[in-house]
């Protein structure tokens, strides 16, 4: 992806009207993923393996924006996370 495309993706994730200020829940992440039908689902799931997250009794896991961004980026580019993308 070009820098401009990465900036658009970043804005898409961070400006998403999420229920929680600190991150996104499963259905919100699913909505974002649906915008990229060619993303690699395995790369996306691998990128989220072991991330730090929050938990809500009502909504389940809340994944931080930065982790969703990095997972989407890796999945769209069909690659694993780079070392600097791991928190």
KATA-V117500 format. One record per residue. N is the residue number from 0. SS is DSSP state (2 for helix, 1 for strand, 0 for the rest). Layout:
N/SS + N/SS
This chain:
0/0 + 1/0 + 2/2 + 3/2 + 4/2 + 5/2 + 6/2 + 7/2 + 8/2 + 9/2 + 10/2 + 11/2 + 12/2 + 13/2 + 14/0 + 15/0 + 16/0 + 17/0 + 18/0 + 19/1 + 20/0 + 21/0 + 22/1 + 23/1 + 24/0 + 25/2 + 26/2 + 27/2 + 28/2 + 29/2 + 30/2 + 31/2 + 32/2 + 33/2 + 34/0 + 35/0 + 36/0 + 37/0 + 38/0 + 39/0 + 40/2 + 41/2 + 42/2 + 43/2 + 44/2 + 45/2 + 46/2 + 47/2 + 48/0 + 49/0 + 50/0 + 51/0 + 52/1 + 53/1 + 54/1 + 55/1 + 56/0 + 57/0 + 58/0 + 59/1 + 60/1 + 61/1 + 62/1 + 63/1 + 64/2 + 65/2 + 66/2 + 67/2 + 68/2 + 69/2 + 70/2 + 71/2 + 72/2 + 73/2 + 74/2 + 75/2 + 76/0 + 77/0 + 78/0 + 79/0 + 80/0 + 81/0 + 82/2 + 83/2 + 84/2 + 85/0 + 86/0
